[in-house]
Amino acid sequence: MNDHPIQDETKEARPHHSIGGSRKYMCEPIDIDPHTLSVFDREVDALRLILGRKNIMVVDELRKELEALPEEEYHRLGYYNRWIRSIVANLLKKGVLTEAEIRSALENAR
């Protein structure tokens, strides 16, 4: 008996973000080299930590919005780009920020 059976994808649909054991990725090489985080990556991670410590957003909310990303977008975006999309979606839902405030901040950042 196999302790880690490969999921038969013909039997049940799986969410697009759940790729563990997926035959599609079974022969893909795994990049195990250390990765250097960019300034953007570190800032997004810090933002998530601050929002958690201030009880504005918990990890479960981050995960829920990550899993809600459309499949094409989920696979196209990098790890921390998915995080920032999730963080923004959560802050908009909670009324912490408005779309106008986000647009204005983006314009001023250019």
C-alpha positions in Angstrom: 0.0 0.0 0.0 1.3 3.4 -0.9 1.3 6.0 1.9 1.2 8.9 -0.6 -1.1 7.9 -3.5 -1.1 10.0 -6.6 -4.5 11.5 -6.9 -6.4 10.3 -9.9 -7.5 13.6 -11.5 -10.2 11.9 -13.5 -12.1 10.9 -10.3 -12.5 14.3 -8.7 -11.9 17.9 -9.6 -9.3 19.6 -7.6 -8.8 23.4 -7.1 -6.2 24.9 -9.4 -4.0 26.0 -6.5 -3.8 22.4 -5.1 -0.9 21.0 -7.2 0.6 18.5 -4.6 0.5 15.0 -6.1 -0.8 16.4 -9.5 0.5 14.3 -12.4 1.0 17.5 -14.4 3.8 18.5 -12.0 5.3 15.1 -11.1 8.3 15.3 -13.5 8.9 19.0 -13.1 12.4 19.7 -11.5 12.3 21.3 -8.1 14.3 24.4 -7.8 16.1 23.9 -4.4 18.6 26.7 -4.8 18.4 29.5 -2.2 16.3 32.4 -3.4 17.2 36.0 -2.7 14.1 38.0 -1.8 13.7 41.3 -3.6 12.8 44.5 -1.8 9.2 44.1 -3.0 9.1 40.5 -1.6 10.4 41.6 1.8 8.0 44.6 1.9 5.0 42.4 1.1 6.0 39.9 3.7 6.4 42.7 6.3 3.0 44.2 5.4 1.4 40.8 6.0 3.1 40.5 9.3 2.0 44.0 10.4 -1.6 43.4 9.3 -1.6 40.2 11.3 -0.1 41.8 14.4 -2.7 44.6 14.2 -5.5 42.0 13.9 -6.5 43.5 10.5 -5.9 40.3 8.5 -5.2 36.7 9.5 -3.4 34.1 7.4 -6.6 32.3 6.7 -8.0 35.4 4.9 -4.8 35.7 2.9 -5.1 32.0 1.8 -8.8 32.4 1.0 -8.1 35.3 -1.4 -5.1 33.5 -2.9 -7.3 30.5 -3.6 -9.9 32.8 -5.2 -7.6 34.1 -7.8 -8.5 32.9 -11.3 -6.4 29.9 -12.4 -4.5 31.7 -15.2 -3.7 34.6 -12.9 -2.7 32.3 -10.0 -0.1 30.5 -12.2 1.1 33.6 -14.0 1.8 35.7 -10.9 4.8 35.2 -8.7 4.5 34.2 -5.1 4.6 37.6 -3.5 2.6 39.1 -6.3 -0.2 36.7 -5.4 0.2 37.8 -1.8 -0.2 41.5 -2.6 -3.3 40.8 -4.7 -4.8 38.9 -1.7 -3.8 41.6 0.8 -5.4 44.3 -1.4 -8.6 42.3 -1.9 -8.8 41.8 1.9 -8.2 45.5 2.7 -10.9 46.5 0.1 -13.4 44.0 1.5 -12.9 45.2 5.0 -13.1 48.9 4.0 -9.6 49.6 5.3 -8.7 51.0 1.9 -10.8 52.2 -1.1 -10.1 51.6 -4.8 -9.6 55.4 -5.1 -6.9 55.4 -2.4 -5.1 52.5 -4.0 -5.2 54.2 -7.4 -3.9 57.4 -5.9 -1.1 55.6 -4.1 -0.1 53.8 -7.3 -0.1 57.1 -9.3 2.1 58.8 -6.7 4.5 55.9 -6.7 5.2 56.3 -10.4 
